[in-house]
Amino acid sequence: MPLQRTDTWINKYFPISIWLKNYTKEDLNGDIFAGIITAILLVPQGIAYAMLAGLPAQVGLYASILPPLLYAFLGTSKTLSVGPVSIAAIMIASALSAPEITVLGSSVENAIILAAEGGLILLLMALLRMGGLVNFISHPVLTGFTSGAALLIILSQVPHLLGLSKNQCGFDLGCYSQYFQQINSYTAGLALLSITLLLSFGSPLSILLNQLKVKKNIITGISKCAPLLAVVLTTFLVRFYQLSDNQHVTIVGEIQPGLPEISFSFINNLEQWKALLPSASFIAIIAYVESVAIAKVTANLRNQKINPNQELIALGAANLATAFSGGMSVAGGFSRTMVNFSAGARTQMAMIIAVILLSFAVIFFTEQFTYIPKAALAAIILIAILPLVKLREIITTWKYDKSDGLAELITLLGVLALGIEEGIALGVIITILSFLRRTSRPHIAIVGKIQDTHHFRNIKRHQVETWKNLTLIRIDENISFANVSYIIDFIENETIHKSHLEHVILIFSSVSHIDTTAFEALENLINSLKKQNILLHLAEIKGPVFDKLKQTNFINHLSPGKVFFKTIDAIDDLAN
Amino acid sequence: MPLQRTDTWINKYFPISIWLKNYTKEDLNGDIFAGIITAILLVPQGIAYAMLAGLPAQVGLYASILPPLLYAFLGTSKTLSVGPVSIAAIMIASALSAPEITVLGSSVENAIILAAEGGLILLLMALLRMGGLVNFISHPVLTGFTSGAALLIILSQVPHLLGLSKNQCGFDLGCYSQYFQQINSYTAGLALLSITLLLSFGSPLSILLNQLKVKKNIITGISKCAPLLAVVLTTFLVRFYQLSDNQHVTIVGEIQPGLPEISFSFINNLEQWKALLPSASFIAIIAYVESVAIAKVTANLRNQKINPNQELIALGAANLATAFSGGMSVAGGFSRTMVNFSAGARTQMAMIIAVILLSFAVIFFTEQFTYIPKAALAAIILIAILPLVKLREIITTWKYDKSDGLAELITLLGVLALGIEEGIALGVIITILSFLRRTSRPHIAIVGKIQDTHHFRNIKRHQVETWKNLTLIRIDENISFANVSYIIDFIENETIHKSHLEHVILIFSSVSHIDTTAFEALENLINSLKKQNILLHLAEIKGPVFDKLKQTNFINHLSPGKVFFKTIDAIDDLAN
């Protein structure tokens, strides 16, 4: 049996061992095509997202090599494309630009520590089985956050698109008219060309090719080449007309050729690790949440399953790998995964192929990347990010649930006004508070007996038998610090000024937990009812709750109040 | 009718108008005696808690004049004794000693702003009816916090008790042997004398006097005079032997005589207000929580009611009053309220009488306070605070509920290691997280039909009829971001690899709310089940939930899945 056990262990932690066993030629065909298409996207995205994070281009390219390879071995999604992503990039930019961080070391060093710390945090979460914690980032908060971050990204790209220096105007509106006079029309022209290409390669071209009866596979392939085409065309124009020298068009500049070297030199700076910890946690959690969300979307389309805890391991390992190879934080990218998926990727083999192709590019062609105009990259970012701005969803959410809509709006505004991490923290706090507020008002029913049965129902909704000397109160939720004062108030209002009342029977059929705060409040309730000559009794206590109460002095405290197995027993004993 | 309305309004916001109407001579007798006893306690406590907060003595005395008067008019507790309290005092000390605060102004000025801000925060909470928010400070967190703060207070009094300078040793253990060599034996002797007096005036003296058949009332009165006696005796010794000049025994020093003047000069320093806001919020909330807790204890003993929202108003006004009259933050004090109560206070008239007596003392006798040795005051603080250290409760709580016990322990350790505000924040976060964790695993039951009835019950607990082509799943809680992934996982595990399964019917009889996150997850579930050729249906939806779903596209999305009024209808329609 030991062999089999090892087998299970490997299958569990290395999902690749499962799909590789049944790998077919058909799978390979799909994966090769998708791999090529995705590789074409990896180059401009790697450079662009490094730029977005305020880092040298190779940091983005290096993040596209080892991390997707590790994910291919460890990840449970067949089509997730792991690498640099826009949301993480803007979070990195924001973390690195904080004054207390810039003094601690170079941006590249800090970015690498962010990735390493993020990786360790995800692995720790896997170890502690804390993946469930991310459920507390509710959907409205995630949408509000994504929209806000996307808007920030778009704003950050405006200078690149128009060839402007960094915007320093702030809220001085007069300053803007001067600022926008400095537009570099060559840069703006290149940006416009790129945007036009990217947009027309979407549905317009597909429809045209479809009418020309081109194979669907080929159409998909061609339509995904727009970013490459935009980069190649604009780079050609820059070189041919020497736009970078003559017209000050900003270009990517020289990129260090060759594969990344493995280095551990970033490990020993404790002060940097400490200072970057909060940002690293935020980036890691968001990277994880977004990756799993995207992975689930594509998995659902093919009826496959994602294992959230294994994803923590895979993404944690990918982020450690990016750190050791000099790259930036990674996650599953939305647009890249969709491209990979719709180009026909069957397994992570597609990403392995893409990585091999990218490695060739990084070894042999970095010189060609030097003249890529930043305007083209900004255009790629812009088009990739636009669908993430979902302002109308706020209205839809608001219509469905006011407090969710509010949380979404406040998260969005928080991201824009206070900062990315502050915005999402604010959203999570609001969601949890409104959740607690809602659960602090549990459902409680006064019940009576349905004639000739042993059933008890809400007196408000059914015709039932009641008694003057006792009240039956059914509590429909677990009792905890969050709702116990509401429950006690309810009971006290039901018992005050009722001179005939002798017994209050709490029906605990729906109570499977009573926390310490609630426990003590119930003890106080027993006392204050006794002062009014009313006895408290319990009925239909669940086994675990009763066991817990028996451990304490509660039952003595209750006495002469009793514990009844069934509500009907209480009626037989006490009613008159 | 307008007269009557005004009447109700006055009764609501000025509870004094109710009890004063029925005030009897008997009440007055009780109140006079209790007022005298409480006044005797107010003087040393006022000076001691000012010392604890690191403020001049008069700041504590001033806080004992206007605030209890205002509370007497506005408060709903008949016996709560409002004034300076130990826990708030140590929180003030910690807030005022922060380096970024000390540069902003004098300690007294900062303390007054803390009180004013706290008062405004409580009034704002009253206005927004946010009193319920304090329920989120669960009982274990409050106990852990109180124990931790009490330990910090005791530690802070050690130098006063032993006549040492401020302890600067930190974790350097070698330093302590040197430090403790500097003990001033005269100071330590006075402290020991005070502690002996305070302890022997508790039960030992009461038992003795009881055996001598002294009236119970008188015994209570005498036993409460210990603090006064300790102060008088030690002060006499200091003056007689000139211990402050000859033996360096630290004394209170000169206190400004006379009543406080009303001043508004602290209002216009925005920077100070901003910097003190976080601490002011913590102090105000803790002051409120502890006051209401104490008020409830004494109210329960006499079958009276506390109105939490009116308490926000009363304590808010009391804290504003203390600020305007140059005092420190106030709350209901535990030991002082118990003294007032057990000395026979019937109404807040006792506190009015105590304030009048204290005012006389402040006008005519401040000179006598000059030579009070700080050691005696430290002893009073020590004895008052000791019962608040409840380390054994952590074990009791742990035995009853592991996560509550952990929250209590971590709060205590957090207060000691990280600081008072940090500790309580940590405790609240842990409580909420473990609450969310618990609610993230709702009760879900697969149900079947009890033969010959229309009742459906858990298949695990009852013998019921089931069908091969459908599964009935009853969800016993509201569906929200916190538990939806658990629910979806449960349903998916029930549906996977069941080739006969055609229908899943969710019974929503206990679901009264579905939030946005859950709503979208359910939509995705419908899709993924459809891919497995399984239809999702709903049964027993409550009115409000159905109305909400109808607003959206959900019902179309569900189709051809249906919504059934009763579960039995679904069986009639779908089972085969």
Interface residues (C-beta under 8 A of the other chain):
Chain A: G132 L133 N135 F136 S138 H139 P140 K296 N300 N303 K305 T397 K399 Y400 D401 D404 G405 T431 I432 F435 L436 R437 R438 T439 S440 H443 D476 E477 N478 S480 F481 A482 V484 S485 Y486 S510 S512 H513 D515 T516 T517 F519 E520 A521 N524 N527 S528 K531 Q532 K548 Q551 T552
Chain B: G132 N135 F136 S138 H139 P140 K296 N300 N303 T397 K399 Y400 D401 D404 G405 T431 I432 L433 F435 L436 R437 R438 T439 S440 H443 D476 E477 N478 S480 F481 A482 V484 S485 Y486 E492 S510 S512 H513 D515 T516 T517 F519 E520 A521 N524 N527 S528 K531 Q532 K548 Q551 T552
